[in-house]
């Protein structure tokens, strides 16, 4: 615990995947970093299912033993449980053991010199030309910390975004799931269900990697009771997975932004990463790949800002670099949300079962392109030209 107010190069609010990734990379670049999270234990209160796509686990390294068995098979279901089976030649998905992953990444951060404050609440930030004062609360004690760069990794409803005067998420779905420990000899498979009643505007899912089974629903918050919907979903799918007598080892839930990456995600004092930046695919609500890529880019930009002592460098970090990649997926999400009739959705499912439809579905599930461009192709401008 810190005894007195202190200056750090970077203060990161939120120690989820985005915050941990950014902190680790900045520490490797010799920045002094303070990582703040309201939870005492990062393995508790996890929000994400933790499904990593091929592009992510091919491009990023993870602590040993933190990813589940590979999944190559997907089954898509209509509201009336008609099914379409898909199989890839590649390992397409792996479900992260998120508690172990967070702990492993935090251990890496601490080993590299990151200071960590758990059980600490972010209260506010006041900004000046070249510095911010961040007010925190731990065990009833107020702590003021000075920082050159403030990073908001504090989720879909980011308070840091508000204090920095940056854009805030306006559109989201609510997800809720139960996790069961169920070792089996079944072939790992991802089951996705189109159902406007149980998952309005999104999907219900069963992710089974042979070690754990994640059963969840997601939908737009209006008139949607996710806990009730999950119970109805489990009853509806008893013929696929009968979990009625099983006790979940944990539950997960939270808001998922689906409005696409925000435009104004940085100023001279700080920036946003992860859900706070809207870095989630509007179509699939997958946020782990864009989270890691955007956090890595953020760390690159922050390191350059610290190296050149130039706050203008942070303006290179802009949502406009990515928004064009989200447009088609954003419109597809709105189309999906428009259809509320189960019979019409079932008819659309029949179209997906045609040869062109199957090609499209395979592209959605197995395409490696993703919503983000390759970050390494984006270079930070020379500080003499930034802002011109």
C-alpha positions as CSV (number, residue, x, y, z in Angstrom):
1,X,0.0,0.0,0.0
2,X,1.2,3.5,-0.7
3,X,1.7,5.7,2.3
4,X,2.0,9.1,0.6
5,X,0.9,10.8,-2.6
6,X,3.3,9.9,-5.4
7,X,3.9,10.6,-9.1
8,X,3.6,7.8,-11.6
9,X,4.1,8.0,-15.4
10,X,0.9,6.2,-15.9
11,X,-2.1,5.4,-13.7
12,X,-4.4,2.7,-15.0
13,X,-7.9,2.4,-13.6
14,X,-9.2,-1.2,-14.0
15,X,-7.2,-4.4,-13.9
16,X,-9.2,-6.5,-16.4
17,X,-7.5,-7.9,-19.5
18,X,-7.1,-4.4,-21.1
19,X,-5.6,-2.8,-18.0
20,X,-3.3,-5.8,-17.3
21,X,-2.0,-5.9,-20.9
22,X,-1.4,-2.2,-21.1
23,X,0.4,-2.2,-17.7
24,X,2.6,-5.1,-18.6
25,X,3.7,-3.5,-21.9
26,X,4.4,-0.1,-20.3
27,X,6.4,-1.7,-17.5
28,X,8.5,-3.5,-20.2
29,X,9.1,0.0,-21.7
30,X,10.4,1.2,-18.2
31,X,7.4,3.4,-17.4
32,X,6.4,3.7,-13.7
33,X,2.8,2.3,-13.6
34,X,0.1,2.2,-10.9
35,X,-2.6,-0.3,-11.6
36,X,-5.8,0.3,-9.6
37,X,-8.8,-2.1,-9.3
38,X,-11.8,-2.0,-7.0
39,X,-11.6,-5.8,-6.4
40,X,-9.3,-7.3,-3.8
41,X,-9.0,-10.5,-5.8
42,X,-9.0,-10.3,-9.6
43,X,-10.2,-14.0,-9.8
44,X,-13.6,-13.0,-8.4
45,X,-16.4,-11.2,-10.1
46,X,-15.3,-12.0,-13.7
47,X,-17.6,-10.6,-16.4
48,X,-16.5,-12.2,-19.6
49,X,-17.0,-15.7,-21.0
50,X,-13.4,-15.5,-22.2
51,X,-13.7,-16.9,-25.7
52,X,-10.5,-16.2,-27.6
53,X,-10.5,-16.4,-31.4
54,X,-7.8,-17.9,-33.5
55,X,-6.4,-14.5,-34.5
56,X,-5.8,-13.7,-30.8
57,X,-4.1,-16.8,-29.6
58,X,-2.0,-17.0,-32.7
59,X,-0.8,-13.4,-32.3
60,X,-0.5,-13.1,-28.5
61,X,1.2,-15.2,-25.9
62,X,-0.6,-16.2,-22.7
63,X,0.6,-17.7,-19.4
64,X,0.8,-21.5,-19.5
65,X,-2.3,-23.4,-18.7
66,X,-4.7,-20.4,-19.0
67,X,-6.4,-21.4,-22.2
68,X,-8.8,-24.4,-22.5
69,X,-8.9,-27.0,-25.2
70,X,-9.2,-25.8,-28.8
71,X,-12.6,-25.7,-30.4
72,X,-13.0,-26.3,-34.2
73,X,-16.8,-27.1,-34.3
74,X,-19.7,-24.7,-34.2
75,X,-23.4,-25.4,-34.3
76,X,-25.8,-22.6,-35.1
77,X,-29.5,-23.0,-34.1
78,X,-32.8,-21.4,-35.2
79,X,-35.5,-20.4,-32.7
80,X,-37.1,-23.8,-33.3
81,X,-33.8,-25.6,-32.8
82,X,-33.1,-26.4,-36.4
83,X,-29.3,-26.7,-36.5
84,X,-26.4,-26.0,-38.9
85,X,-23.1,-27.7,-38.1
86,X,-19.8,-26.0,-39.1
87,X,-16.3,-27.4,-38.8
88,X,-13.0,-25.6,-39.4
89,X,-9.6,-27.1,-40.4
90,X,-8.1,-24.8,-37.7
91,X,-8.3,-24.4,-34.0
92,X,-10.8,-21.5,-34.0
93,X,-11.7,-20.8,-30.4
94,X,-10.2,-21.4,-26.9
95,X,-12.0,-20.5,-23.7
96,X,-9.7,-18.7,-21.3
97,X,-9.5,-19.7,-17.7
98,X,-9.9,-16.0,-16.9
99,X,-9.2,-16.1,-13.2
100,X,-5.9,-17.9,-13.8
101,X,-5.1,-15.6,-16.8
102,X,-5.7,-12.4,-14.8
103,X,-3.5,-13.8,-11.9
104,X,-0.8,-14.8,-14.3
105,X,-0.8,-11.4,-16.0
106,X,-0.8,-9.6,-12.7
107,X,2.2,-11.6,-11.5
108,X,4.0,-10.6,-14.7
109,X,3.1,-6.9,-14.0
110,X,4.4,-7.1,-10.4
111,X,7.6,-8.8,-11.5
112,X,8.2,-6.0,-14.0
113,X,7.7,-3.3,-11.2
114,X,4.1,-2.3,-11.6
115,X,2.5,-1.1,-8.4
116,X,-0.9,-2.6,-7.8
117,X,-3.7,-1.2,-5.5
118,X,-6.5,-3.7,-5.1
119,X,-9.7,-3.1,-3.2
120,X,-9.4,0.5,-4.2
121,X,-12.2,2.8,-5.6
122,X,-11.6,5.4,-8.2
123,X,-13.2,8.7,-7.1
124,X,-12.2,11.4,-9.6
125,X,-9.5,13.0,-11.6
126,X,-8.6,16.7,-12.1
127,X,-6.4,17.6,-15.0
128,X,-3.9,20.3,-15.7
129,X,-1.7,21.0,-18.8
130,X,0.8,18.2,-18.2
131,X,-0.5,16.3,-15.2
132,X,-3.5,14.8,-13.6
133,X,-4.3,14.3,-9.9
134,X,-6.2,11.1,-9.4
135,X,-8.2,10.7,-6.2
136,X,-8.6,7.1,-4.9
137,X,-10.1,5.5,-1.8
138,X,-8.8,2.4,-0.1
139,X,-10.1,1.1,3.2
140,X,-11.8,4.5,3.9
141,X,-8.6,6.4,3.3
142,X,-8.3,9.0,0.5
143,X,-5.2,8.7,-1.6
144,X,-4.2,11.4,-4.2
145,X,-1.8,10.3,-6.9
146,X,-0.2,12.4,-9.6
147,X,0.2,11.0,-13.1
148,X,1.4,12.1,-16.5
149,X,-1.1,9.8,-18.3
150,X,-4.4,8.5,-16.9
151,X,-5.8,5.4,-18.6
152,X,-9.5,4.4,-18.3
153,X,-9.8,0.6,-18.4
154,X,-12.9,0.7,-16.1
155,X,-15.5,-0.9,-18.3
156,X,-18.5,0.0,-20.4
157,X,-19.7,2.8,-18.1
158,X,-16.4,4.4,-17.6
159,X,-16.1,7.2,-15.0
160,X,-12.6,8.0,-16.3
161,X,-14.1,8.8,-19.7
162,X,-16.4,11.3,-18.0
163,X,-13.7,12.9,-16.0
164,X,-11.4,13.2,-19.0
165,X,-14.2,14.7,-21.2
166,X,-13.9,11.8,-23.7
167,X,-16.7,9.9,-25.5
168,X,-18.9,7.5,-23.5
169,X,-20.7,4.3,-24.6
170,X,-24.4,4.8,-25.3
171,X,-25.4,1.4,-26.7
172,X,-24.9,-2.0,-25.0
173,X,-26.4,-5.4,-24.4
174,X,-26.5,-7.2,-21.1
175,X,-25.0,-10.7,-20.8
176,X,-25.4,-13.3,-18.1
177,X,-24.1,-16.8,-17.9
178,X,-23.4,-19.8,-15.6
179,X,-20.2,-21.8,-15.6
180,X,-20.2,-25.5,-14.9
181,X,-17.2,-27.7,-14.3
182,X,-17.9,-30.7,-16.5
183,X,-15.1,-32.8,-17.9
184,X,-16.3,-35.0,-20.7
185,X,-15.2,-36.9,-23.8
186,X,-17.4,-34.8,-26.1
187,X,-15.8,-33.0,-29.0
188,X,-15.3,-29.4,-27.9
189,X,-18.0,-27.3,-29.6
190,X,-19.5,-23.8,-29.5
191,X,-23.3,-23.8,-29.7
192,X,-25.0,-20.5,-30.7
193,X,-28.7,-19.9,-30.6
194,X,-30.8,-17.3,-32.5
195,X,-33.8,-16.6,-30.3
196,X,-35.5,-13.2,-30.2
197,X,-37.4,-14.1,-27.0
198,X,-34.6,-15.4,-24.9
199,X,-31.8,-13.3,-26.4
200,X,-33.3,-10.2,-28.0
201,X,-30.9,-8.6,-30.5
202,X,-28.1,-11.0,-29.8
203,X,-27.5,-14.7,-29.0
204,X,-27.7,-17.4,-26.4
205,X,-24.7,-19.7,-26.2
206,X,-23.3,-22.9,-24.8
207,X,-19.5,-23.1,-25.0
208,X,-18.2,-26.6,-24.2
209,X,-14.5,-27.3,-24.4
210,X,-14.6,-30.6,-22.6
211,X,-13.4,-29.0,-19.3
212,X,-16.0,-26.4,-18.6
213,X,-19.5,-25.6,-19.9
214,X,-20.5,-21.9,-20.2
215,X,-24.2,-21.4,-20.7
216,X,-25.4,-17.8,-21.3
217,X,-27.8,-15.3,-22.8
218,X,-27.4,-11.8,-24.0
219,X,-29.7,-9.1,-25.2
220,X,-30.7,-5.5,-25.2
221,X,-31.6,-4.3,-21.7
222,X,-35.1,-3.1,-22.4
223,X,-37.7,-5.7,-21.2
224,X,-35.0,-8.3,-20.8
225,X,-34.5,-10.2,-17.6
226,X,-31.3,-12.1,-18.2
227,X,-31.6,-14.4,-15.2
228,X,-35.1,-15.5,-16.1
229,X,-34.1,-15.8,-19.7
230,X,-31.2,-18.1,-18.8
231,X,-33.5,-20.4,-16.8
232,X,-35.9,-20.6,-19.8
233,X,-32.9,-21.2,-22.1
234,X,-31.6,-24.1,-20.0
235,X,-35.0,-25.7,-20.0
236,X,-35.4,-25.2,-23.8
237,X,-32.1,-26.9,-24.5
238,X,-32.3,-29.8,-22.1
239,X,-32.1,-32.2,-25.1
240,X,-28.7,-30.8,-25.9
241,X,-27.3,-30.2,-22.4
242,X,-29.2,-31.2,-19.3
243,X,-27.9,-29.0,-16.6
244,X,-31.0,-28.8,-14.5
245,X,-29.5,-30.9,-11.7
246,X,-26.0,-29.3,-11.9
247,X,-24.8,-26.5,-9.6
248,X,-22.8,-23.7,-11.4
249,X,-19.4,-23.1,-10.0
250,X,-19.8,-19.4,-10.8
251,X,-22.0,-16.8,-12.5
252,X,-20.9,-14.0,-14.7
253,X,-22.7,-10.9,-16.1
254,X,-22.4,-7.3,-17.1
255,X,-22.9,-4.7,-19.8
256,X,-21.2,-5.1,-23.2
257,X,-20.9,-2.0,-25.4
258,X,-22.0,-2.7,-29.0
259,X,-22.0,0.7,-30.6
260,X,-18.5,0.3,-32.1
261,X,-15.3,1.9,-31.0
262,X,-15.8,5.5,-29.8
263,X,-14.3,8.3,-31.8
264,X,-12.8,10.6,-29.1
265,X,-10.9,8.2,-26.9
266,X,-7.8,10.3,-26.0
267,X,-6.7,13.8,-25.1
268,X,-3.4,15.2,-23.8
269,X,-4.1,13.9,-20.3
270,X,-5.1,10.3,-21.0
271,X,-7.0,7.7,-23.0
272,X,-9.4,4.8,-22.9
273,X,-8.9,1.1,-23.6
274,X,-11.1,-2.0,-23.6
275,X,-14.8,-1.7,-23.1
276,X,-14.4,1.9,-21.9
277,X,-13.3,2.7,-25.5
278,X,-16.1,0.6,-27.0
279,X,-13.5,-1.9,-28.3
280,X,-16.0,-4.6,-28.9
281,X,-17.3,-6.1,-32.2
282,X,-20.8,-4.7,-32.8
283,X,-21.8,-7.9,-34.5
284,X,-20.5,-10.7,-32.3
285,X,-19.9,-8.7,-29.1
286,X,-16.5,-10.2,-29.0
287,X,-14.1,-7.9,-27.2
288,X,-11.0,-9.8,-26.2
289,X,-9.1,-9.5,-29.5
290,X,-9.8,-5.8,-30.0
291,X,-9.1,-5.3,-26.3
292,X,-5.6,-6.8,-26.6
293,X,-4.8,-5.0,-29.8
294,X,-6.1,-1.6,-28.7
295,X,-4.3,-1.9,-25.3
296,X,-1.0,-2.8,-27.1
297,X,-1.4,0.2,-29.4
298,X,-2.2,2.4,-26.4
299,X,1.0,1.3,-24.7
300,X,3.0,2.1,-27.8
301,X,1.5,5.6,-28.0
302,X,1.9,6.3,-24.2
303,X,5.6,5.1,-24.4
304,X,6.2,7.6,-27.2
305,X,4.4,10.4,-25.3
306,X,6.6,9.7,-22.2
307,X,9.8,9.5,-24.3
308,X,9.2,12.8,-26.1
309,X,7.5,14.6,-23.1
310,X,4.8,15.7,-25.5
311,X,1.2,15.4,-24.6
312,X,0.2,15.9,-28.2
313,X,1.4,12.4,-28.9
314,X,-1.6,10.9,-27.3
315,X,-3.9,12.5,-29.9
316,X,-2.5,9.9,-32.4
317,X,-4.6,7.4,-30.5
318,X,-7.9,8.0,-32.1
319,X,-11.0,5.9,-32.6
320,X,-11.2,7.2,-36.2
321,X,-8.3,4.8,-37.1
322,X,-10.7,1.8,-36.4
323,X,-14.3,3.0,-36.9
324,X,-14.5,2.3,-40.6
325,X,-13.8,-1.4,-39.8
326,X,-16.9,-1.4,-37.6
327,X,-19.5,0.1,-39.9
328,X,-20.7,-3.0,-41.7
329,X,-20.9,-5.0,-38.4
330,X,-22.7,-2.1,-36.7
331,X,-25.4,-2.1,-39.5
332,X,-25.6,-5.9,-39.3
333,X,-26.2,-5.7,-35.6
334,X,-29.0,-3.2,-36.1
335,X,-30.6,-5.5,-38.7
336,X,-30.5,-8.4,-36.3
337,X,-32.0,-6.3,-33.6
338,X,-34.8,-5.2,-35.9
339,X,-36.2,-8.7,-36.3
340,X,-38.2,-9.8,-33.3
341,X,-40.5,-12.4,-34.9
342,X,-39.3,-15.9,-34.3
343,X,-40.8,-17.2,-37.6
344,X,-39.0,-14.6,-39.6
345,X,-35.7,-15.4,-37.8
346,X,-36.3,-19.0,-38.6
347,X,-36.8,-18.2,-42.2
348,X,-33.6,-16.2,-42.2
349,X,-31.9,-19.2,-40.7
350,X,-33.1,-21.4,-43.6
351,X,-31.4,-18.9,-45.9
352,X,-28.2,-19.3,-43.9
353,X,-28.3,-23.0,-44.6
354,X,-27.9,-22.5,-48.3
355,X,-24.5,-22.6,-49.9
356,X,-24.0,-18.8,-50.0
357,X,-25.4,-18.5,-46.5
358,X,-23.0,-21.2,-45.1
359,X,-20.1,-19.3,-46.7
360,X,-21.2,-16.1,-44.9
361,X,-21.7,-17.9,-41.6
362,X,-18.2,-19.5,-41.9
363,X,-16.7,-16.1,-42.5
364,X,-18.4,-14.7,-39.4
365,X,-17.2,-17.5,-37.2
366,X,-13.9,-18.5,-38.8
367,X,-12.7,-15.5,-40.6
368,X,-9.4,-14.2,-39.3
369,X,-9.8,-10.6,-40.5
370,X,-11.4,-9.3,-37.4
371,X,-12.7,-5.8,-36.7
372,X,-9.3,-4.2,-36.1
373,X,-6.5,-3.5,-38.6
374,X,-3.1,-4.9,-37.8
375,X,-1.8,-2.6,-35.1
376,X,1.8,-3.0,-36.3
377,X,0.9,-1.2,-39.5
378,X,0.0,1.9,-37.5
379,X,3.0,4.0,-36.6
380,X,3.1,6.8,-34.2
381,X,3.8,10.1,-36.0
382,X,6.9,12.1,-35.3
383,X,6.2,14.5,-32.4
384,X,7.1,17.5,-34.5
385,X,4.2,16.7,-36.9
386,X,1.5,15.6,-34.4
387,X,-1.4,18.0,-34.1
388,X,-0.7,19.8,-37.4
